[in-house]
């Protein structure tokens, strides 16, 4: 295939996506990265959008093979933040000028419909922020209640669109169910974030290509792509971590295919590579998600081992991150960073 022609195509076939993911020559990979960066600049501008994350509970009822929060992991100290702690942390993030709060937890039914609704409503009443939820699969009635309470976005990763692999990774859970939840969330007006993990056991390049195509078919507003990192006390604890290079290529190809979506440069990428954030931002990413989970909870949200920044003071870590973004010549956005697919983008 002619790489230069390929990089200038408007639409890419699966065969072409696979070809780009399999590039090996350094100069070819750099061409891919440069093109992704150019498309990001054209469709999303040069600002980096910030999402302040609060990991408010590490309890989880699920059994995912790769995740340190899985219910069977008895080695970690479990915690739950109170509603008041969550709301106060959100106010603090807002006071720093960050316009999006991400409320993230394991799949923890302790926080019922009303409690999450109260937290969302209270944050919305006292701050001017967008709220993203990342709470796993919950009931359709819960999603609706949280939308009414004021939540703007929902992040529910597909992880893998290969039904067999999905069932293995998630201990017999159904990919069909997961995709139905994503469809429903979109149908009631949530901006949708989804994505996949690069380098999971048994995954092929074809699988990654299918995942990228699926993100386009679902017309997601954010595509989160990060590398697999093994976690202690899980069935995959001795597996190899995902490749940084393949993760970057996957992010770049996702930018080529999806064009006007938000793509984060993830903490997982930054954990595997000292300059992971910067590398992600140079291959098509336009979002970073600083972690504001307070001590002592911060160190206990162990989805994978050696997670970068868990011992840092949240504000100090955020200041460092700002400096790193500015060092590569990118500006920080002071907007909520709504979806590029609707009229709310500039708010």
Phi, psi and omega in degrees: 000150177273109186299317182298318178296316182302316183292345181255007177284147179283319181240143179241137175280169178299318180301319180289323177297315178300316179303315181293321180292336182265004179306138182241326182291135183303318183292327178290317179298320179296322176299316178301312181299316181297319180294318179298319179296320179295317180293320176302315181296319182293316187266336186236353183079186185258000180283146175257124181271137183256138176232114181276117186265134171240111178269093196269349176205136176252014170285141177210136181269001184264171188231031185303134190297334189259350193258132180292343180273358184309147188304327184282355181277101183269005184275341184262149177278120183277149179213158170222126174283148176284161177304319182295319178297319180296313182296318179295320178296320178298318178298319180298316179300314180300320180296338177280354179096006178276131191257003175228131175251131174252116177265112188234143177202171164293176179282095192236102183291352177303321177276096185279182184307312185291321182293316178295320178301316179298317180296314180300309183300317182295319179295317182296324181290331187253357180218167174248077183227162167269149180240125172254139176251139174222081190239011181081192179282121177234182183287149180300323179294327178293315179305315183296316180298319183288329176294315179297323180292342175127002178292143185256326190222157175223129178255115179222100186286142177279338179063309175204136178262010171273111187304321181294313180295319180302316181296324178291310184297325187251023173050062174074008171293162187256129174298321179305315178299311182302314182293327176296322178296317180298316179299316182295315179304318179294321185294335181261011170102004175289142163285133191253132169247135174216188181160186185217169181250130183266125175101011175297150179306140178077351182289142177245169175299323177300320178298316180297319178299316178298322179298316181295317179298320180297320179299323177291317181297324179279354178052050184292157178267335175221137178241110183258116183234121181221164181279150171290132173232124181296149179240139178300153177061034172231161178300337182258019187298333182257010178281160179286140175293161177294160181279132176298316183297316180293325176298314180296319177297320179296319177297316182296315180295322176300319177297318179298320186280318187264340176061282192256046176250160170281134176231119179278149167266110198276160175296325179298318177297320180290335179286322181279338183223130183305328180247032184301317180301310182298318180297317178300316181292341181267357180240023174123348181284153180218013182226141166231151187235082179297142184268119179250015176301125185283159169290149004271002185291327188312315184285347186265353180272075191259081177281335173210166187276155177060031180304129186291135171088005186290336180268352183285156167291129185306317181291320179296318179297321180294318178298319179297318181296317176304314181297320181295320180294317182291331179298329180267014172082016179258150180262153176269134179282146173247023177254174179285345178063046178294174182303142174285354184268001178220180188282358183275357189311318187276354185280000000 
